[in-house]
């Protein structure tokens, strides 16, 4: 485990902690603004993603510390949870937010981030929530290998997360009569179904892309790990079987 990776996790974790704290405090000061009504922290995918990134990098830091203390390569549950959190949620969602936000923003920003918000959020905060999230996640792919679950498991978990968020969006609309994002108000029911379906297709594609990037970057690492751990075990088993066979032949 490289020291630079540990330092990276620590710095990014503190960055997201600061960002979440800033958003929380900013929301308290702007309670009269409509966008902060009806549970703003839990209705915008952007803010949920910022919270998700803080949780992931917190788990990554914990994993780093425990490995340093115990001098083990894996901390079982923590390492598995870290990998699932990143591969299924952290990387796909941060990339999805980055791509979808800026695509819609460049097409018609009023559909996703109205100009009125420029007077509420500073420019740096907009980029912190919608731009920086992608390179920070991509750097994680480059700095450390991650074990991906089976495609069926990974895509199912991703679909469950997407369904939960869609259910949240529809519930807010049923209770308040207001859509979380202005773009939803321009779509008819079939348009909404198509939008949500295509969103999942994009998210699933990002998940598969992340798996490919992880393989391309760390395939040599995986092969080396197999050579050091798996192949010696097979060799021992083969020798044991050979010895038993020889002893039976002698008898």
C-alpha positions in Angstrom: 0.0 0.0 0.0 1.6 3.3 -1.1 1.8 6.2 1.2 0.7 8.6 -1.5 -2.6 6.7 -1.8 -3.2 7.0 1.9 -2.4 10.7 1.8 -4.8 11.1 -1.1 -7.6 9.4 0.7 -7.1 11.5 3.8 -7.0 14.8 1.8 -10.1 14.0 -0.3 -12.0 12.7 2.7 -11.4 16.0 4.5 -12.3 17.9 1.4 -15.7 16.2 1.2 -16.2 16.6 5.0 -15.7 20.4 4.5 -18.0 20.5 1.5 -20.8 18.7 3.3 -20.4 20.9 6.3 -20.4 24.0 4.1 -23.6 22.9 2.4 -25.3 22.1 5.6 -24.4 25.4 7.2 -25.2 27.3 4.0 -28.6 25.6 3.9 -29.4 26.8 7.5 -28.6 30.4 6.5 -30.8 30.2 3.4 -33.9 28.5 4.9 -36.2 30.9 3.1 -35.0 29.8 -0.3 -37.3 27.3 -2.0 -34.6 24.9 -3.1 -33.8 24.1 0.5 -37.4 23.1 1.3 -38.7 19.5 1.5 -35.4 18.0 2.6 -32.9 19.5 0.2 -30.0 17.4 1.5 -31.9 14.2 0.6 -33.7 15.1 -2.6 -30.9 16.3 -4.9 -28.7 13.6 -6.4 -25.8 16.1 -6.4 -25.9 16.5 -2.6 -26.5 12.8 -2.0 -23.4 12.1 -4.1 -21.3 14.6 -2.1 -22.4 12.7 1.1 -21.7 9.3 -0.6 -18.2 10.4 -1.6 -17.4 11.5 2.0 -18.6 8.1 3.3 -16.5 6.2 0.7 -13.3 8.1 1.3 -13.9 7.8 5.1 -14.1 4.0 4.7 -11.0 4.1 2.5 -9.1 6.0 5.2 -10.3 3.5 7.8 -9.1 0.6 5.6 -5.7 2.3 5.2 -5.2 2.9 8.9 -6.3 -0.7 9.8 -3.9 -2.2 7.3 -1.1 -0.1 8.6 -1.8 -1.2 12.2 -2.4 -4.9 11.5 0.1 -5.1 8.6 -2.5 -7.1 6.6 -3.3 -6.8 2.9 -7.1 -7.1 3.5 -9.3 -6.3 6.5 -12.1 -8.6 5.3 -15.4 -6.7 5.9 -13.9 -3.2 5.6 -12.0 -3.9 2.4 -15.0 -5.7 0.8 -17.4 -2.9 1.8 -14.9 -0.3 0.5 -14.7 -2.0 -2.9 -18.5 -2.5 -3.2 -19.1 1.1 -2.2 -16.8 2.4 -4.8 -17.4 0.1 -7.7 -21.3 0.0 -7.4 -22.1 3.5 -6.1 -19.2 6.0 -5.7 -17.7 5.8 -9.2 -20.9 5.3 -11.3 -22.9 8.0 -9.5 -20.2 10.6 -9.5 -19.5 10.1 -13.2 -23.3 10.0 -13.9 -23.8 13.4 -12.1 -20.8 14.9 -13.9 -22.0 13.8 -17.4 -25.7 14.4 -17.0 -25.4 17.7 -15.2 -23.0 19.3 -17.7 -24.9 17.9 -20.8 -28.2 19.4 -19.7 -26.5 22.5 -18.4 -24.9 23.2 -21.8 -28.2 22.4 -23.6 -30.4 24.6 -21.4 -29.2 25.3 -17.9 -32.7 26.4 -16.8 -33.7 22.7 -16.9 -31.1 21.7 -14.3 -29.4 24.7 -12.7 -31.4 28.0 -13.2 -29.4 31.2 -13.4 -31.1 32.4 -10.2 -28.8 29.8 -8.3 -25.7 31.8 -9.3 -26.8 34.4 -6.7 -27.1 31.7 -4.1 -24.2 29.3 -4.7 -20.7 30.6 -5.4 -19.1 29.4 -8.7 -16.5 27.3 -6.9 -19.2 25.4 -5.1 -21.0 24.5 -8.3 -17.7 23.1 -9.7 -17.0 21.3 -6.4 -20.3 19.5 -6.6 -20.5 18.9 -10.4 -17.0 19.0 -11.8 -14.3 17.9 -9.3 -16.2 14.8 -8.4 -15.3 13.0 -11.6 -11.5 13.5 -11.6 -11.4 12.6 -7.9 -13.2 9.3 -8.6 -11.1 8.6 -11.7 -7.9 9.1 -9.6 -9.1 6.4 -7.2 -9.3 4.0 -10.1 -5.7 4.8 -11.1 -4.3 4.7 -7.6 -5.8 1.5 -6.2 -7.2 -1.8 -7.6 -10.7 -2.7 -6.6 -12.5 -6.1 -6.6 -15.7 -5.9 -8.5 -18.6 -8.1 -7.6 -20.2 -10.3 -10.3 -22.0 -8.3 -13.0 -25.4 -9.6 -11.9 -24.8 -8.5 -8.3 -23.2 -5.1 -9.2 -25.9 -4.1 -11.7 -28.7 -5.3 -9.4 -27.4 -3.2 -6.5 -27.0 -0.2 -8.8 -30.6 -0.7 -10.0 -31.8 -0.9 -6.4 -30.1 2.4 -5.6 -31.6 4.0 -8.7 -35.0 2.7 -7.9 -34.8 4.1 -4.3 -33.9 7.5 -5.6 -36.6 7.6 -8.2 -39.1 6.5 -5.5 -37.9 9.4 -3.4 -38.3 11.9 -6.3 -41.9 10.6 -7.1 -42.8 10.7 -3.4 -41.7 14.3 -3.1 -43.8 15.2 -6.1 -46.8 13.4 -4.8 -46.5 15.3 -1.5 -45.6 18.8 -2.7 -46.7 18.9 -6.3 -43.2 20.1 -7.2 -40.5 18.3 -9.1 -37.0 18.1 -7.7 -35.5 19.2 -11.1 -37.2 21.5 -13.6 -36.5 19.1 -16.4 -39.0 16.7 -15.0 -41.8 19.2 -15.3 -41.2 19.4 -19.1 -41.7 15.6 -19.6 -45.0 13.6 -19.8 -45.3 10.3 -18.0 -43.8 8.3 -21.0 -41.0 10.9 -21.2 -40.2 10.4 -17.5 -40.2 6.6 -17.9 -37.8 7.0 -20.8 -35.6 9.4 -18.9 -35.3 7.2 -15.9 -34.7 4.1 -18.1 -32.0 5.8 -20.1 -30.4 7.1 -16.8 -30.1 3.5 -15.6 -28.6 2.4 -19.0 -26.0 5.2 -18.7 -25.3 4.3 -15.1 -24.9 0.6 -16.0 -22.6 1.6 -18.8 -20.5 3.6 -16.5 -20.3 0.7 -14.1 -19.1 -1.6 -16.8 -16.6 1.0 -18.0 -15.2 1.3 -14.5 -14.8 -2.5 -14.4 -12.9 -2.3 -17.7 -10.7 0.5 -16.5 -9.9 -1.3 -13.3 -8.9 -4.4 -15.4 -6.8 -2.5 -17.9 -4.9 -0.7 -15.1 -4.5 -3.5 -12.7 -4.6 -6.7 -14.7 -0.9 -7.2 -14.2 -1.4 -6.7 -10.5 -4.1 -9.3 -10.4 -1.9 -11.7 -12.4 1.0 -11.2 -10.0 -1.4 -11.7 -7.0 -2.5 -15.0 -8.5 1.1 -16.1 -9.1 2.1 -15.3 -5.5 -1.0 -16.6 -3.8 -3.1 -18.9 -5.9 -0.5 -20.8 -8.0 1.6 -21.9 -5.0 -1.5 -23.4 -3.4 -2.2 -25.3 -6.6 1.4 -26.5 -6.7 1.2 -27.8 -3.2 -2.1 -29.6 -3.9 -0.6 -31.1 -7.1 2.4 -32.4 -5.2 0.2 -33.8 -2.4 -1.9 -35.6 -5.0 1.2 -36.9 -6.8 2.7 -38.3 -3.5 -0.6 -40.1 -2.6 -0.8 -41.6 -6.1 2.8 -42.8 -5.9 2.3 -44.3 -2.5 -0.9 -46.1 -3.7 1.1 -47.5 -6.7 3.8 -48.8 -4.4 1.3 -50.7 -2.4 
